Amino acid sequence: MVEKGLFSGIGRPESGWGLRAPAVIVAALCFGATLTPSMLPRDPVIQGALGGAVAVIGYWVATYVWWLWRFLELPMPDARHSRSLRLVSVGVALLISMAFLWKAADWQNVTRAVMHLDAVETSQPYVIGGVAFAVFLVLLLLGRLVGFLMWRLDRLLGRVMPQRIGLFLGFLLSVFLVWTLVDGVLVQRILEGADASFEAADLLIEPETPQPTDPMKTGSAASLVKWDEMGRWGRRFVSAAPTLAEIEEFHPEGAMEPVRVYVGRRSADTPEERAELALKELIRTGGFDRSALVVMVPTGTGWMDAGSHDALDILLGGDVATVTVQYSYLTSFLALLVHPEYGIDQARALFNVIYDYWTTLPKDSRPKLYVHGLSQGAFNSEMTLPLLDLLADPIDGALWVGSPFLSPMWAQMRDGRQPDSPAWRPRWGNGSLARATNQQGFDPLVTGAWGPIRLVFLNYASDPIVVFTFDSGYRRPDWMRGQRAFDVSEQLPWIPGVTMFQIALDMVISLQVPGFGHFYIAPDYIDAWAAVMEPEGWSPGRSAELKAIFERRPAPW
């Protein structure tokens, strides 16, 4: 006889665990699927955490299918055999898990090979298995608690209203209560704690980062921007600019020190006030007297990639000004969760105030104007650049690096690409407005001339932040179709449901390998900046010479 309600029996010992035993096999298969080749090499602890999380999802999906089968009063296995069924299922699940763990090292080496990393002899299966089992048990317990709540509400409401209405309302109430608890209490407290922690770190003034003594430097005693309000990354950005001697090594004639203007989030109360302060400081330091002006949007913490800006400063002989404003203390991922509007509002305010002033200057003497962003900075910059409004007096170009998958202009280029071009390096239109590049350069089939605006997207195919899509859970993503990029293994499989979680985890660990994933490096910035700027006398030889200089320099981070 079927018990009343779909959630009847959840959380009770006598609810028939043996009949759900096949769900353990599904969990083991899901766990094993997470061990297959990935986009990026993984630490065994992280690998185990992913395996446990996906395993419990598989378990609950299989369990809910069983519940639905039972609710529809379809034929059920004989309850007398439940114990045997449970033992057999657990044994099969263990065999499946051990088989996949035995292959895990080979699968990790497939990923490491495309990134020219040394092979590993073991994937530390005991660590992976132990972490996965612990995560599985914790999440399973939490699921049982939620199920118990659903069962109690189902029973309570079933006494005062028709069964199916009570069932439906009980489910909705359970989801609402759990979400309210998690989103309103747990998640918010964690995010608030993270915000306070990152803000405290931002306040620290490292002794190795001295305040500038040159009055023309931002943060100096003569600056409109106070040194202690610039934030740790702003202070480092200004103080660590290439020296005149370093620039003269590549650009012996006419070299100068670059202009770098950085306004911290504490420098003013509103995005508009911070943008106005940046404009005044840029005017004071002579930024509009340079040949190139770059409006930069930083990452969530306010960090600026020295691999990009040092390369640009040396490439142009220091004849460039860069201006940016901090909008958050959190990492890009957390900033998007806590206050995504901050970055967009600040990017829009900064661009508008710089552009409006730039358009008042004589066209024959003002600097060329560019925009630039990395990661969330690219997303915010793309979201706020009003291309159609600029046609009367257009900017000169943009370089967007590691554009997150939701970035509007990158998505338009990727989805509207020429049919014979891959999603990881799309060709859009005739290439006169926008082009994509990676570690291997631009698509050689794009040979036409640039138009008045040059938009360049530098994205690695192995960057999960760029290629992630929610629909990869139920259909093969385009970047896995046809010929793959050199940095994505041909053995990386698409597994319904699992692949989405695989890529989502890879986003968290995407900064492990220089030149792959989300770790963009100076040589690739150099070619991208050269395409946007087209410096006078630029050639492959000059590019190789500058890359050699950066090979001798210490890593920027």
Helices and strands as residue ranges (DSSP letters): G 17-20, H 22-33, H 44-71, G 79-81, H 82-114, H 125-158, H 163-181, I 182-187, H 188-203, G 227-229, H 232-239, H 244-250, E 259-263, G 265-267, H 271-284, G 287-289, E 292-297, H 306-315, E 320-325, H 332-338, H 340-358, E 368-374, H 376-384, G 387-390, E 397-401, H 408-415, E 434-438, E 441-442, E 454-458, H 464-467, G 470-473, G 478-480, H 498-508, H 522-533, H 540-552
